[in-house]
Amino acid sequence: MWYWVQSRDATLNQPFTRGLYWATGRSLTAGAVTGAANNGHAFEFSIVPWANGAPGVDKNGDGRLDNEAPTSTVARVVAAVQPPAAPTNVLARNTGSGVEVSWNGVTFPTPNVYYWVYYWNVDRGEPVDAYRFGPFNENARSALFNYGVPGELYGFRVRAENVGGLSPPSNTYYIRR
């Protein structure tokens, strides 16, 4: 016995499609469904057993090859990726040419994130998180801020992002540029 694994994005009302290869065992890892565009989508899977080792033909026109057994019941799952935890220990220091903002990396639920650095000019009364720069890849632990007006007070904080969304904001660090 061989098994075709069929799947579809039910949220988009896509038709069932079969993978390129069939399975010979009792389980198969499906392709990734946790891309950013898929988060929150319902996916459906079904199995079509078949035999005789060679592709069959649809002699009676019912859409199923003659060597295929009836399709299984449909299993449904919703792709749900948890947003990452907030970065910690945000610090900033003047470098002479700007401000270097640093942070501890995120490990929960995974370290596969991008980082955004948010900033605002406190002396000018700008709203918290007025601007951001990035994204920085999962290996980044610092970024150089070379915007702004020397001598003015700025607030900085960092957020991590994965396909599940943005983390809560980190602690805020204030420094004069």
CYANA upper distance limits for C-alpha pairs under 8 A (distance plus 0.5 A):
  1 MET  CA     24 THR  CA      7.37
  1 MET  CA     49 PRO  CA      7.06
  1 MET  CA     50 TRP  CA      6.35
  1 MET  CA     51 ALA  CA      5.49
  1 MET  CA     52 ASN  CA      8.27
  2 TRP  CA     22 TRP  CA      6.99
  2 TRP  CA     23 ALA  CA      6.40
  2 TRP  CA     24 THR  CA      5.45
  2 TRP  CA     25 GLY  CA      8.33
  2 TRP  CA     49 PRO  CA      6.20
  2 TRP  CA     50 TRP  CA      5.85
  2 TRP  CA     51 ALA  CA      6.67
  2 TRP  CA     53 GLY  CA      8.41
  3 TYR  CA     22 TRP  CA      5.96
  3 TYR  CA     23 ALA  CA      5.53
  3 TYR  CA     24 THR  CA      6.70
  3 TYR  CA     25 GLY  CA      8.50
  3 TYR  CA     47 ILE  CA      6.82
  3 TYR  CA     48 VAL  CA      6.03
  3 TYR  CA     49 PRO  CA      4.89
  3 TYR  CA     50 TRP  CA      6.58
  4 TRP  CA     18 ARG  CA      6.94
  4 TRP  CA     19 GLY  CA      7.82
  4 TRP  CA     21 TYR  CA      8.02
  4 TRP  CA     22 TRP  CA      5.36
  4 TRP  CA     23 ALA  CA      6.89
  4 TRP  CA     47 ILE  CA      6.16
  4 TRP  CA     48 VAL  CA      5.51
  4 TRP  CA     49 PRO  CA      6.82
  4 TRP  CA     50 TRP  CA      8.19
  5 VAL  CA     18 ARG  CA      6.32
  5 VAL  CA     19 GLY  CA      6.93
  5 VAL  CA     22 TRP  CA      7.30
  5 VAL  CA     23 ALA  CA      7.90
  5 VAL  CA     45 PHE  CA      7.47
  5 VAL  CA     46 SER  CA      6.52
  5 VAL  CA     47 ILE  CA      5.34
  5 VAL  CA     48 VAL  CA      7.10
  6 GLN  CA     16 PHE  CA      6.24
  6 GLN  CA     17 THR  CA      5.74
  6 GLN  CA     18 ARG  CA      4.93
  6 GLN  CA     19 GLY  CA      7.18
  6 GLN  CA     45 PHE  CA      6.03
  6 GLN  CA     46 SER  CA      5.72
  6 GLN  CA     47 ILE  CA      6.60
  6 GLN  CA     48 VAL  CA      8.11
  7 SER  CA     16 PHE  CA      5.63
  7 SER  CA     17 THR  CA      6.10
  7 SER  CA     18 ARG  CA      7.10
  7 SER  CA     43 PHE  CA      7.51
  7 SER  CA     44 GLU  CA      5.99
  7 SER  CA     45 PHE  CA      4.91
  7 SER  CA     46 SER  CA      7.03
  8 ARG  CA     13 ASN  CA      8.23
  8 ARG  CA     14 GLN  CA      6.18
  8 ARG  CA     15 PRO  CA      6.45
  8 ARG  CA     16 PHE  CA      5.27
  8 ARG  CA     17 THR  CA      6.94
  8 ARG  CA     43 PHE  CA      6.20
  8 ARG  CA     44 GLU  CA      5.94
  8 ARG  CA     45 PHE  CA      7.28
  9 ASP  CA     13 ASN  CA      6.73
  9 ASP  CA     14 GLN  CA      6.00
  9 ASP  CA     15 PRO  CA      8.34
  9 ASP  CA     41 HIS  CA      7.42
  9 ASP  CA     42 ALA  CA      6.62
  9 ASP  CA     43 PHE  CA      5.15
  9 ASP  CA     44 GLU  CA      7.08
 10 ALA  CA     14 GLN  CA      6.52
 10 ALA  CA     41 HIS  CA      7.84
 10 ALA  CA     42 ALA  CA      5.93
 10 ALA  CA     43 PHE  CA      5.92
 10 ALA  CA     44 GLU  CA      6.85
 11 THR  CA     41 HIS  CA      5.92
 11 THR  CA     42 ALA  CA      5.91
 11 THR  CA     43 PHE  CA      7.83
 23 ALA  CA     27 SER  CA      8.04
 23 ALA  CA     28 LEU  CA      7.15
 33 VAL  CA     38 ASN  CA      6.72
 33 VAL  CA     39 ASN  CA      8.43
 33 VAL  CA     43 PHE  CA      8.49
 33 VAL  CA     79 ALA  CA      7.02
 34 THR  CA     38 ASN  CA      6.21
 34 THR  CA     39 ASN  CA      6.37
 34 THR  CA     79 ALA  CA      6.37
 34 THR  CA     80 ALA  CA      7.75
 34 THR  CA     81 VAL  CA      7.37
 34 THR  CA    163 VAL  CA      7.72
 35 GLY  CA     39 ASN  CA      6.99
 35 GLY  CA    163 VAL  CA      6.65
 36 ALA  CA    162 ASN  CA      8.30
 36 ALA  CA    163 VAL  CA      4.78
 36 ALA  CA    164 GLY  CA      7.38
 37 ALA  CA    163 VAL  CA      8.43
 38 ASN  CA     79 ALA  CA      7.22
 39 ASN  CA     78 VAL  CA      8.46
 39 ASN  CA     79 ALA  CA      5.79
 39 ASN  CA     80 ALA  CA      6.00
 39 ASN  CA     81 VAL  CA      6.98
 39 ASN  CA    163 VAL  CA      7.43
 39 ASN  CA    164 GLY  CA      7.00
 40 GLY  CA     78 VAL  CA      6.44
 40 GLY  CA     79 ALA  CA      5.76
 40 GLY  CA     80 ALA  CA      6.00
 41 HIS  CA     78 VAL  CA      6.04
 41 HIS  CA     79 ALA  CA      6.19
 41 HIS  CA     80 ALA  CA      8.49
 42 ALA  CA     76 ARG  CA      7.20
 42 ALA  CA     77 VAL  CA      6.13
 42 ALA  CA     78 VAL  CA      4.71
 42 ALA  CA     79 ALA  CA      6.92
 43 PHE  CA     76 ARG  CA      6.14
 43 PHE  CA     77 VAL  CA      5.86
 43 PHE  CA     78 VAL  CA      6.53
 43 PHE  CA     79 ALA  CA      7.85
 44 GLU  CA     74 VAL  CA      6.75
 44 GLU  CA     75 ALA  CA      6.02
 44 GLU  CA     76 ARG  CA      4.90
 44 GLU  CA     77 VAL  CA      6.97
 45 PHE  CA     74 VAL  CA      6.09
 45 PHE  CA     75 ALA  CA      5.68
 45 PHE  CA     76 ARG  CA      6.93
 46 SER  CA     71 THR  CA      7.22
 46 SER  CA     72 SER  CA      6.07
 46 SER  CA     73 THR  CA      6.72
 46 SER  CA     74 VAL  CA      5.42
 46 SER  CA     75 ALA  CA      6.89
 47 ILE  CA     71 THR  CA      6.27
 47 ILE  CA     72 SER  CA      5.71
 47 ILE  CA     73 THR  CA      8.31
 48 VAL  CA     68 GLU  CA      7.16
 48 VAL  CA     69 ALA  CA      6.84
 48 VAL  CA     70 PRO  CA      6.97
 48 VAL  CA     71 THR  CA      5.20
 48 VAL  CA     72 SER  CA      6.89
 49 PRO  CA     68 GLU  CA      6.32
 49 PRO  CA     69 ALA  CA      5.83
 49 PRO  CA     70 PRO  CA      7.88
 49 PRO  CA     71 THR  CA      7.79
 50 TRP  CA     67 ASN  CA      6.06
 50 TRP  CA     68 GLU  CA      4.68
 50 TRP  CA     69 ALA  CA      6.29
 51 ALA  CA     67 ASN  CA      6.22
 51 ALA  CA     68 GLU  CA      7.20
 52 ASN  CA     67 ASN  CA      7.31
 55 PRO  CA     65 LEU  CA      8.24
 55 PRO  CA     67 ASN  CA      8.01
 56 GLY  CA     65 LEU  CA      5.67
 56 GLY  CA     66 ASP  CA      6.07
 56 GLY  CA     67 ASN  CA      5.86
 56 GLY  CA     68 GLU  CA      8.21
 57 VAL  CA     64 ARG  CA      8.49
 57 VAL  CA     65 LEU  CA      5.35
 57 VAL  CA     66 ASP  CA      6.20
 57 VAL  CA     67 ASN  CA      8.15
 58 ASP  CA     62 ASP  CA      7.43
 58 ASP  CA     63 GLY  CA      6.92
 58 ASP  CA     64 ARG  CA      6.33
 58 ASP  CA     65 LEU  CA      4.92
 58 ASP  CA     66 ASP  CA      6.10
 59 LYS  CA     65 LEU  CA      8.03
 59 LYS  CA     66 ASP  CA      7.27
 64 ARG  CA     68 GLU  CA      7.02
 80 ALA  CA    164 GLY  CA      7.58
 81 VAL  CA    163 VAL  CA      7.06
 81 VAL  CA    164 GLY  CA      5.04
 82 GLN  CA    109 PRO  CA      7.53
 82 GLN  CA    164 GLY  CA      5.61
 82 GLN  CA    165 GLY  CA      8.08
 83 PRO  CA    109 PRO  CA      8.17
 83 PRO  CA    161 GLU  CA      7.31
 83 PRO  CA    162 ASN  CA      6.66
 83 PRO  CA    163 VAL  CA      7.81
 83 PRO  CA    164 GLY  CA      5.02
 83 PRO  CA    165 GLY  CA      5.47
 83 PRO  CA    166 LEU  CA      6.31
 83 PRO  CA    167 SER  CA      6.11
 84 PRO  CA    106 VAL  CA      7.58
 84 PRO  CA    107 THR  CA      8.35
 84 PRO  CA    108 PHE  CA      6.26
 84 PRO  CA    109 PRO  CA      6.38
 84 PRO  CA    110 THR  CA      7.80
 84 PRO  CA    113 VAL  CA      8.03
 84 PRO  CA    160 ALA  CA      6.82
 84 PRO  CA    161 GLU  CA      6.95
 84 PRO  CA    162 ASN  CA      7.11
 84 PRO  CA    164 GLY  CA      8.19
 84 PRO  CA    165 GLY  CA      8.13
 84 PRO  CA    166 LEU  CA      7.36
 84 PRO  CA    167 SER  CA      5.53
 85 ALA  CA    106 VAL  CA      6.88
 85 ALA  CA    107 THR  CA      8.13
 85 ALA  CA    108 PHE  CA      6.21
 85 ALA  CA    109 PRO  CA      7.79
 85 ALA  CA    160 ALA  CA      7.87
 85 ALA  CA    167 SER  CA      5.88
 85 ALA  CA    168 PRO  CA      7.26
 86 ALA  CA    106 VAL  CA      7.47
 86 ALA  CA    158 VAL  CA      8.32
 86 ALA  CA    159 ARG  CA      6.61
 86 ALA  CA    160 ALA  CA      6.95
 86 ALA  CA    167 SER  CA      5.63
 86 ALA  CA    168 PRO  CA      5.61
 86 ALA  CA    169 PRO  CA      6.25
 86 ALA  CA    170 SER  CA      5.79
 87 PRO  CA    103 TRP  CA      6.98
 87 PRO  CA    104 ASN  CA      6.34
 87 PRO  CA    105 GLY  CA      6.44
 87 PRO  CA    106 VAL  CA      6.10
 87 PRO  CA    158 VAL  CA      6.93
 87 PRO  CA    159 ARG  CA      6.78
 87 PRO  CA    160 ALA  CA      7.08
 87 PRO  CA    169 PRO  CA      7.92
 87 PRO  CA    170 SER  CA      5.76
 88 THR  CA    103 TRP  CA      6.50
 88 THR  CA    104 ASN  CA      5.76
 88 THR  CA    105 GLY  CA      7.88
 88 THR  CA    106 VAL  CA      8.46
 88 THR  CA    170 SER  CA      6.21
 88 THR  CA    171 ASN  CA      7.15
 89 ASN  CA    102 SER  CA      8.41
 89 ASN  CA    103 TRP  CA      5.91
 89 ASN  CA    104 ASN  CA      6.37
 89 ASN  CA    170 SER  CA      8.23
 89 ASN  CA    171 ASN  CA      7.45
 90 VAL  CA    101 VAL  CA      7.53
 90 VAL  CA    102 SER  CA      6.10
 90 VAL  CA    103 TRP  CA      4.89
 90 VAL  CA    104 ASN  CA      7.58
 90 VAL  CA    156 PHE  CA      8.46
 90 VAL  CA    157 ARG  CA      7.09
 90 VAL  CA    158 VAL  CA      7.69
 90 VAL  CA    170 SER  CA      7.41
 90 VAL  CA    171 ASN  CA      6.76
 90 VAL  CA    172 THR  CA      7.47
 90 VAL  CA    173 TYR  CA      6.93
 91 LEU  CA    101 VAL  CA      6.28
 91 LEU  CA    102 SER  CA      5.83
 91 LEU  CA    103 TRP  CA      6.95
 91 LEU  CA    173 TYR  CA      6.46
 92 ALA  CA     99 VAL  CA      6.85
 92 ALA  CA    100 GLU  CA      5.95
 92 ALA  CA    101 VAL  CA      4.86
 92 ALA  CA    102 SER  CA      6.70
 92 ALA  CA    156 PHE  CA      8.40
 92 ALA  CA    173 TYR  CA      7.24
 92 ALA  CA    174 TYR  CA      8.20
 92 ALA  CA    175 ILE  CA      7.35
 93 ARG  CA     99 VAL  CA      6.00
 93 ARG  CA    100 GLU  CA      5.91
 93 ARG  CA    101 VAL  CA      7.28
 93 ARG  CA    175 ILE  CA      7.95
 94 ASN  CA     98 GLY  CA      6.43
 94 ASN  CA     99 VAL  CA      5.02
 94 ASN  CA    100 GLU  CA      6.87
 94 ASN  CA    177 ARG  CA      7.15
 95 THR  CA     99 VAL  CA      6.19
 95 THR  CA    100 GLU  CA      7.09
 97 SER  CA    146 ASN  CA      7.01
 98 GLY  CA    144 LEU  CA      7.11
 98 GLY  CA    145 PHE  CA      6.01
 98 GLY  CA    146 ASN  CA      4.81
 98 GLY  CA    147 TYR  CA      7.72
 98 GLY  CA    177 ARG  CA      7.20
 99 VAL  CA    144 LEU  CA      6.28
 99 VAL  CA    145 PHE  CA      5.46
 99 VAL  CA    146 ASN  CA      6.86
 99 VAL  CA    177 ARG  CA      6.96
100 GLU  CA    142 SER  CA      7.17
100 GLU  CA    143 ALA  CA      6.19
100 GLU  CA    144 LEU  CA      5.00
100 GLU  CA    145 PHE  CA      6.53
101 VAL  CA    142 SER  CA      5.88
101 VAL  CA    143 ALA  CA      5.85
101 VAL  CA    144 LEU  CA      6.79
101 VAL  CA    145 PHE  CA      7.65
101 VAL  CA    156 PHE  CA      8.13
102 SER  CA    141 ARG  CA      6.07
102 SER  CA    142 SER  CA      4.52
102 SER  CA    143 ALA  CA      7.04
103 TRP  CA    141 ARG  CA      5.93
103 TRP  CA    142 SER  CA      6.80
103 TRP  CA    158 VAL  CA      8.08
104 ASN  CA    141 ARG  CA      6.83
105 GLY  CA    111 PRO  CA      7.94
105 GLY  CA    138 GLU  CA      8.15
105 GLY  CA    139 ASN  CA      8.41
105 GLY  CA    140 ALA  CA      8.35
105 GLY  CA    141 ARG  CA      6.90
106 VAL  CA    110 THR  CA      7.84
106 VAL  CA    111 PRO  CA      6.02
106 VAL  CA    113 VAL  CA      8.14
106 VAL  CA    160 ALA  CA      7.84
107 THR  CA    111 PRO  CA      4.88
111 PRO  CA    138 GLU  CA      7.04
112 ASN  CA    138 GLU  CA      6.26
112 ASN  CA    162 ASN  CA      7.42
113 VAL  CA    137 ASN  CA      7.26
113 VAL  CA    138 GLU  CA      5.62
113 VAL  CA    160 ALA  CA      6.50
113 VAL  CA    161 GLU  CA      5.79
113 VAL  CA    162 ASN  CA      5.41
114 TYR  CA    135 PRO  CA      6.31
114 TYR  CA    136 PHE  CA      5.89
114 TYR  CA    137 ASN  CA      5.27
114 TYR  CA    138 GLU  CA      5.85
114 TYR  CA    160 ALA  CA      6.06
114 TYR  CA    161 GLU  CA      5.67
114 TYR  CA    162 ASN  CA      7.09
115 TYR  CA    134 GLY  CA      7.21
115 TYR  CA    135 PRO  CA      5.86
115 TYR  CA    136 PHE  CA      5.48
115 TYR  CA    137 ASN  CA      6.99
115 TYR  CA    138 GLU  CA      7.62
115 TYR  CA    140 ALA  CA      8.19
115 TYR  CA    158 VAL  CA      7.28
115 TYR  CA    159 ARG  CA      6.27
115 TYR  CA    160 ALA  CA      4.97
115 TYR  CA    161 GLU  CA      6.72
116 TRP  CA    132 ARG  CA      6.88
116 TRP  CA    133 PHE  CA      6.40
116 TRP  CA    134 GLY  CA      5.51
116 TRP  CA    135 PRO  CA      5.61
116 TRP  CA    136 PHE  CA      7.08
116 TRP  CA    158 VAL  CA      6.17
116 TRP  CA    159 ARG  CA      5.89
116 TRP  CA    160 ALA  CA      6.85
116 TRP  CA    161 GLU  CA      8.26
117 VAL  CA    132 ARG  CA      5.84
117 VAL  CA    133 PHE  CA      5.92
117 VAL  CA    134 GLY  CA      6.94
117 VAL  CA    135 PRO  CA      8.41
117 VAL  CA    143 ALA  CA      8.40
117 VAL  CA    156 PHE  CA      7.45
117 VAL  CA    157 ARG  CA      6.48
117 VAL  CA    158 VAL  CA      5.09
117 VAL  CA    159 ARG  CA      7.19
118 TYR  CA    129 ASP  CA      5.59
118 TYR  CA    130 ALA  CA      7.68
118 TYR  CA    131 TYR  CA      6.09
118 TYR  CA    132 ARG  CA      4.65
118 TYR  CA    133 PHE  CA      7.13
118 TYR  CA    156 PHE  CA      6.15
118 TYR  CA    157 ARG  CA      5.84
118 TYR  CA    158 VAL  CA      6.41
118 TYR  CA    159 ARG  CA      8.26
119 TYR  CA    128 VAL  CA      7.69
119 TYR  CA    129 ASP  CA      5.82
119 TYR  CA    130 ALA  CA      6.78
119 TYR  CA    131 TYR  CA      5.92
119 TYR  CA    132 ARG  CA      6.55
119 TYR  CA    154 TYR  CA      7.17
119 TYR  CA    155 GLY  CA      5.91
119 TYR  CA    156 PHE  CA      5.09
119 TYR  CA    157 ARG  CA      7.15
120 TRP  CA    126 GLU  CA      6.26
120 TRP  CA    127 PRO  CA      7.09
120 TRP  CA    128 VAL  CA      6.38
120 TRP  CA    129 ASP  CA      6.35
120 TRP  CA    130 ALA  CA      5.83
120 TRP  CA    131 TYR  CA      6.80
120 TRP  CA    154 TYR  CA      6.06
120 TRP  CA    155 GLY  CA      5.95
120 TRP  CA    156 PHE  CA      7.53
121 ASN  CA    125 GLY  CA      7.00
121 ASN  CA    126 GLU  CA      5.96
121 ASN  CA    148 GLY  CA      8.37
121 ASN  CA    152 GLU  CA      7.66
121 ASN  CA    153 LEU  CA      6.51
121 ASN  CA    154 TYR  CA      5.06
121 ASN  CA    155 GLY  CA      7.08
122 VAL  CA    126 GLU  CA      6.48
122 VAL  CA    152 GLU  CA      8.22
122 VAL  CA    153 LEU  CA      5.97
122 VAL  CA    154 TYR  CA      5.89
122 VAL  CA    155 GLY  CA      7.07
123 ASP  CA    152 GLU  CA      6.64
123 ASP  CA    153 LEU  CA      6.15
123 ASP  CA    154 TYR  CA      8.03
126 GLU  CA    130 ALA  CA      7.00
128 VAL  CA    155 GLY  CA      8.15
129 ASP  CA    156 PHE  CA      8.40
129 ASP  CA    157 ARG  CA      8.35
136 PHE  CA    140 ALA  CA      6.42
148 GLY  CA    152 GLU  CA      8.37
148 GLY  CA    177 ARG  CA      7.81
149 VAL  CA    177 ARG  CA      7.15
150 PRO  CA    176 ARG  CA      7.79
150 PRO  CA    177 ARG  CA      5.21
151 GLY  CA    176 ARG  CA      5.96
151 GLY  CA    177 ARG  CA      5.67
152 GLU  CA    176 ARG  CA      5.72
152 GLU  CA    177 ARG  CA      6.22
153 LEU  CA    174 TYR  CA      7.27
153 LEU  CA    175 ILE  CA      6.09
153 LEU  CA    176 ARG  CA      4.72
153 LEU  CA    177 ARG  CA      6.88
154 TYR  CA    174 TYR  CA      6.11
154 TYR  CA    175 ILE  CA      6.07
154 TYR  CA    176 ARG  CA      6.56
154 TYR  CA    177 ARG  CA      7.45
155 GLY  CA    172 THR  CA      6.91
155 GLY  CA    173 TYR  CA      6.16
155 GLY  CA    174 TYR  CA      4.95
155 GLY  CA    175 ILE  CA      7.16
156 PHE  CA    172 THR  CA      6.04
156 PHE  CA    173 TYR  CA      5.71
156 PHE  CA    174 TYR  CA      6.81
157 ARG  CA    169 PRO  CA      7.04
157 ARG  CA    170 SER  CA      5.98
157 ARG  CA    171 ASN  CA      6.58
157 ARG  CA    172 THR  CA      5.37
157 ARG  CA    173 TYR  CA      6.96
158 VAL  CA    169 PRO  CA      6.50
158 VAL  CA    170 SER  CA      5.83
158 VAL  CA    171 ASN  CA      8.32
159 ARG  CA    166 LEU  CA      7.03
159 ARG  CA    167 SER  CA      6.03
159 ARG  CA    168 PRO  CA      6.94
159 ARG  CA    169 PRO  CA      5.61
159 ARG  CA    170 SER  CA      6.71
160 ALA  CA    166 LEU  CA      6.34
160 ALA  CA    167 SER  CA      5.75
161 GLU  CA    165 GLY  CA      6.01
161 GLU  CA    166 LEU  CA      4.89
161 GLU  CA    167 SER  CA      6.55
162 ASN  CA    166 LEU  CA      7.22
